[in-house]
Amino acid sequence: MPAKARRRRNRLSEHVRIQILTEAGYRCVPTCRTLFVLDLHHIDQISDGGGNEPSNLIALCPTCHRMFHARAIPVEAIRTYKGMLTALNHAFDADAVDMLLFVDQHGEAVQLSGDGLLRFARLISTGLVAMTITFRGAMFGAPAAQYQVTLTPNGKALVDAWLHGDRHALEQSLTRPR
């Protein structure tokens, strides 16, 4: 069997580097959360015909990058993470992604002030987060409202699919009716 022809790796432009790092929020995959020390990884390797297009690049910390090359992280998980980054960056900013992960990690309902609730407005309007209001006592003669947010089933499915790199579950969570 002939040896695989080696393709020459061209240096990434600074524009592409910044685009990919910004897309990832200067973070590794969601289960890692390493900040700032990141490699740019080719999803389809140069030796397999992959190129330096942003669609073929993802930011990984050095540990996750080594784990990928050691086959501990499957390419399908990397493709799913890239798809999630692309989808979420077009739909939400990094703050919204952090809020989804925060609510998921908190487990139960997250208590918020009215100002805090406003930060969740886009996630509530998309049906990924649900809000409940309770009234407790009075403040300055008016009922004092307390707000809670929780992930909806679609929000939970989206976060779970993203965290586990499950493309099939991701597609289902994005197409499931609200």
C-alpha positions, -999 to +999 in steps of 0.1 A: +000+000+000+015+034-010+023+059+017-002+087+021+009+118+002+019+145+027+002+179+021+020+210+031+004+229+060+000+266+053+001+291+082-033+303+093-040+340+087-044+362+118-080+370+106-089+332+106-072+326+140-092+355+156-124+344+140-121+308+153-110+319+188-138+344+190-163+318+178-152+296+207-154+324+232-117+317+238-127+285+254-122+248+247-151+224+242-179+228+268-169+199+290-133+213+294-138+251+300-100+258+297-094+295+289-069+314+268-043+286+261-058+272+229-047+254+198-065+256+165-074+221+154-082+210+119-113+189+120-105+172+087-067+169+089-045+185+062-031+151+054-066+139+046-074+169+024-087+194+050-079+230+046-076+262+067-112+274+062-129+285+094-155+257+089-127+232+093-111+247+124-120+245+161-103+259+192-091+232+216-069+234+247-036+215+243-049+186+265-081+181+245-061+185+213-038+156+223-068+136+235-084+140+200-052+128+183-050+099+207-086+090+196-100+096+231-123+123+216-141+111+185-142+132+154-180+131+155-179+148+189-156+175+175-180+180+145-209+183+169-191+209+191-183+229+160-219+227+149-230+239+183-205+268+183-217+279+149-254+276+157-251+293+191-228+320+178-254+329+152-283+327+176-268+337+210-237+355+223-212+339+247-231+353+277-263+335+267-243+302+263-228+308+298-263+314+312-276+281+297-246+262+312-251+280+345-288+270+348-280+235+338-252+231+364-274+247+391-298+218+386-330+233+401-346+267+395-323+297+397-336+326+418-332+360+401-340+397+406-360+415+380-327+428+365-313+393+364-344+381+347-339+406+319-306+390+310-325+357+303-350+374+279-337+359+247-334+324+262-370+326+275-383+339+242-366+310+223-382+284+247-349+272+261-355+286+295-388+289+314-397+316+340-419+315+370-429+344+393-438+342+430-448+370+452-434+373+487-445+400+511-444+436+501-417+461+493-425+499+494-462+490+496-462+468+464-459+430+462-423+419+460-418+396+430-392+368+430-383+352+397-370+317+389-356+303+357-352+267+347-343+249+315-372+237+295-371+202+281-357+216+248-331+237+267-320+206+287-319+185+255-298+211+238-273+215+266-270+177+271-265+171+234-239+198+233-220+186+264-220+150+252-211+158+216-242+139+204-251+151+169-283+131+167-296+144+200-286+179+190-306+177+158-336+164+177-334+191+204-333+218+177-362+204+157-385+193+186-416+215+188-419+238+219 
